[in-house]
């Protein structure tokens, strides 16, 4: 079992509100983003990114998460930075504003590039 996280499950306050346990096999056919315990997931599509859809992935089933293909995943090197610090650094309004300035794509489908 792994935790499946939809975009709507990520709150604007940094929490994953609803994780759905699914088998890894049931998710193989889709185009999903992989992440693991203590990763930071942040929306890359408008308006979710501007609204603050960013969370520290904790409490995942078997430490594994799968979710929307519209997430960027950041993983802390825990020898250098704590995951919680990375989350708070990425979840600042100034970071969201800078990301918004760098979005690409057409109106309504703009995304933050990698």
Secondary structure, DSSP 4 states (H G I P E B T S, - for coil): -EEEE-GGGB-TTS-B---EEE-HHHHTTS--EEEETT-EEEE-BTTTTTTT-EEE--S-GGGEEEE-TTEEEE---TTTS-HHHHHHHHTSHHHHHHHHHTEESSTTS-EE--
